[in-house]
Amino acid sequence: MNNCPRIEIDLSKIRTNTKILTDRCKKAGIQVAGVTKGFCAVPQIAEALVEGGIAMLADSRLENFDKIAHIPLPKILLRLPMISQVEKVVSLVDISLNSELSTIKKLSEESLKQKKIHKIILMIDLGDLREGIWNNQVIETIEEIVNLDGIKLIGVGTNLTCYGGVIPTKNNLGLLADFAKEILEKFQIQLEIISGGNSSSLYLLDREEMPKSINHLRLGESIVLGRETAFGEAIPGTYQDAFRLVAEIIELKEKPSVPIGEIGMDAFGNKPVFEDRGIRKRAILAVGRQDVSVNNLIPKDEKISILGASSDHLIIDVTDSSKEYAVGDEVSFNIEYGALLQLMTSEYVYKRII
Ligand SMILES: *Cc1c(COP(=O)(O)O)cnc(C)c1O
């Protein structure tokens, strides 16, 4: 059965991508935590990451850890824990990223209750302005953490290129390495993990500018879509099309390129503008903005252009294509990360693993 719309997931491509990245990182003394949130932690895909050589599994949502509980690798919670969820955090994951002392105290109490040691990585904000404690509070925060039972500080980490778009450099990641040194001197704690960010840090390996003591990266997009995210470059040897969207044509007609009548607002409250390109052959696909943001789709057939979309309909121009499309035909798209998140999350999109 060819259910549409569907996302096709090529496990062997994902395995190859993972292997290339873990080998590359290994040479630089870096362990890779494979990030599963982009594909909602679908177990078979997570297993492909494991076969590709990742050392840990990481996700931002607690719900996802149930799906990968059977995989015997350390689990890291990427999003700062909610105090309301500390019980699940301690029972489901081994390591969490933290920046709030009040949360860490709750984790400590809960770990004692569950007779466990919960490991934490302290997040330091190096300027991107998402999560992390500020530079001048690192030492005083650790002074408090070391007094808490049930908690073990095993690392420091940072996150860049997410909110502020700040690019990792030798200098800002160097600061993270300096903190690890200072922590060793002041507290005699030899941190196991110095986590230098996400897929945007990879380019530093190519330029040989990764600070030596960075020994851990959390990689999502680079694994699943074969792209580093500081400059958006494809990573040599990896596949960018391990995931693709397939949708079906439900109408195919020649129509004018400019609507007839007075133009008000479209279904999303925007006033559309149109260029008159004469009569064009247009196809409507049965997929829409309820499933995916269409700006993050790239038609495989380069002669197709995307005209627009409403909640359930994607309109494309097939006039210039060399293929004679018909109603019922399938059209494929490569996808960007935003589209991957949405398509994997939508319950209206079939997931087919190949
Ligand atoms: C999502 C996330 C990552 C993975 O980022 P990619 O750009 O997909 O590699 C790493 N760290 C944290 C804290 C995250 O939330």
PDBQT file of the ligand as one rigid body, heavy atoms in Angstrom, charges set to zero:
ROOT
HETATM    1  C1  LIG A 401      18.279  19.938  19.601  1.00  0.00    +0.000 C 
HETATM    2  C2  LIG A 401      19.483  20.077  20.425  1.00  0.00    +0.000 A 
HETATM    3  C3  LIG A 401      20.728  19.617  19.939  1.00  0.00    +0.000 A 
HETATM    4  C4  LIG A 401      20.902  19.067  18.535  1.00  0.00    +0.000 C 
HETATM    5  O1  LIG A 401      21.044  20.126  17.609  1.00  0.00    +0.000 OA
HETATM    6  P1  LIG A 401      21.320  19.860  16.053  1.00  0.00    +0.000 P 
HETATM    7  O2  LIG A 401      21.537  21.205  15.493  1.00  0.00    +0.000 OA
HETATM    8  O3  LIG A 401      20.132  19.172  15.516  1.00  0.00    +0.000 OA
HETATM    9  O4  LIG A 401      22.552  19.018  15.979  1.00  0.00    +0.000 OA
HETATM   10  C5  LIG A 401      21.821  19.719  20.784  1.00  0.00    +0.000 A 
HETATM   11  N1  LIG A 401      21.709  20.247  22.019  1.00  0.00    +0.000 NA
HETATM   12  C6  LIG A 401      20.546  20.704  22.513  1.00  0.00    +0.000 A 
HETATM   13  C7  LIG A 401      20.503  21.280  23.883  1.00  0.00    +0.000 C 
HETATM   14  C8  LIG A 401      19.398  20.634  21.728  1.00  0.00    +0.000 A 
HETATM   15  O5  LIG A 401      18.232  21.088  22.229  1.00  0.00    +0.000 OA
ENDROOT
TORSDOF 0
